[in-house]
Amino acid sequence: MDDAASEQGTGGLTQLGRHTPQPSSPDEAQLERVPAPHPGRHYLVRFTAPEFTSLCPVTGQPDFAHLVIDYVPADWIVESKSLKLFLTSFRNHGSFHEACSLQVATTLVELLSPVWLRIGAYWYPRGGMPIDVFWQTGEPPAGVWVPSQDVPGYRGRG
């Protein structure tokens, strides 16, 4: 999204309030942003996607994850419908867990330039082993309440 459309507030959004077809890949998805309602004030925004899916790039089998994305906005917040469409665009995308997790996080960082962002990607096991991926841009800012993600580790039937 160009800055001119962004500076007009929500007037430059192309997906919110409209029928928007599902993007076939993350590269085709269009993440959108709107001005943060409280620039200069540090607060945490959390998105939880408990049914994230992608495909194994080797076998083509589905992989499932519970994503938790936390960020402290600077000047921009992500528009939630565009985020949902972006996340679901991974459904038919073949990529390893680590690559998917970091692609989600770094795409948001590039779009928003947040004060801070972290992702917890809790992948369900395939082949008997869950792979969890964690990444953050650095230390969270002082004074921001950052709750734990509270996603239990996979225990199976134990």
Secondary structure, 3 states (H helix, E strand, C coil): CCHHHHHCHHHHCCCCCCCCCCCCCCCCCCCCEEECCCCCCCCCEEEEEEEEEEECCCCCCEEEEEEEEEEECCCEEECHHHHHHHHHCCCCCECCHHHHHHHHHHHHHHHHCCCEEEEEEEECCECCECCEEEEECCCCCCCCCCCCCCCCCCCCCC
